[in-house]
């Protein structure tokens, strides 16, 4: 078995190197992030290291006399040679089955058996980029084929960039819709989601933008009495921006707080984080959410959450009837595929992405072209370079 270590700036580049050098039979054994500069192990900029293997000497089945003649260079058994025990053979068999499964996955990743044979190299690179972003293989294949079809329709004119063409597809499948600007009448915006996804910071960013950029009267309410630091953090933001703030530990307190903010254009409500597995906690949260007719509920998801957990959150929070999804921490992950799959499952639009901790700057409206660039921008820069 031939082992080789690959290092690149992104996982996409590393997987491309593996595919080009070792081919579709390569097996990914290990991946990790490492400093780009070995002399600065705590450096800010990280690279991706991949260890891949290729079984370049598959077992042959010998017959007759050929089985008795070892090939030149083959090690010979001697009395000192360790013998395989039954337990060892069982372990090796299990390992072989695992390797075959991994080979199949890697073959699907690098091979073109699942893609049209006439697919241009740039679109094959795009397919690899989508898989590196952990986009589902079937979804990636569909987007790539649709991009090829759109590219073919423009054959007689100047072709659009891959990002632009993918953006057109994303605009149809992954809905983008910002939280609308304030019109006539008061709006109540409620953010819900699991613990640790960044609801409090996101509310501060939205409130600051609404007040400072749109000139609206904004109030903040926190119902999070379980996390004292969260309530204090929101109050600090309110004081910094110059916004009214109050605590509402009980549903009755929330009703009184809403009644007392009649002059506000927008009221943002921060809620306690709840586990999607705890139905009792979600029912308690629903009392707050449904306590005001016309409240807009927005589910906050972290892009760093695992695919299975994201899908569980989507399912668990459906009774709260959220109208959009805000995706946070996209600056902390190299793979946006899982959260995109979750939004597709939710059939709800993405309204915002957050890109850091700075208030109010590190938030942006969801935009199909920006999302497409994040998914395949590296591919396109290689294509143009």
HELIX and SHEET records of a PDB file:
HELIX    1   1 UNK A   11  UNK A   22  1                                  12    
HELIX    2   2 UNK A   64  UNK A   68  5                                   5    
HELIX    3   3 UNK A   86  UNK A  110  1                                  25    
HELIX    4   4 UNK A  121  UNK A  132  1                                  12    
HELIX    5   5 UNK A  137  UNK A  153  1                                  17    
HELIX    6   6 UNK A  162  UNK A  173  1                                  12    
HELIX    7   7 UNK A  199  UNK A  208  1                                  10    
HELIX    8   8 UNK A  209  UNK A  213  3                                   5    
HELIX    9   9 UNK A  228  UNK A  241  1                                  14    
HELIX   10  10 UNK A  251  UNK A  259  1                                   9    
HELIX   11  11 UNK A  279  UNK A  289  1                                  11    
HELIX   12  12 UNK A  307  UNK A  317  1                                  11    
HELIX   13  13 UNK A  318  UNK A  320  5                                   3    
HELIX   14  14 UNK A  330  UNK A  332  5                                   3    
HELIX   15  15 UNK A  337  UNK A  346  1                                  10    
HELIX   16  16 UNK A  368  UNK A  384  1                                  17    
SHEET    1   A 3 UNK A   2  UNK A   8  0                                        
SHEET    2   A 3 UNK A  46  UNK A  54 -1                                        
SHEET    3   A 3 UNK A  27  UNK A  35 -1                                        
SHEET    1   B 8 UNK A 244  UNK A 247  0                                        
SHEET    2   B 8 UNK A 218  UNK A 222  1                                        
SHEET    3   B 8 UNK A 266  UNK A 270  1                                        
SHEET    4   B 8 UNK A 187  UNK A 192  1                                        
SHEET    5   B 8 UNK A 296  UNK A 302  1                                        
SHEET    6   B 8 UNK A 324  UNK A 328  1                                        
SHEET    7   B 8 UNK A 349  UNK A 354  1                                        
SHEET    8   B 8 UNK A 363  UNK A 365 -1                                        
END                                                                             
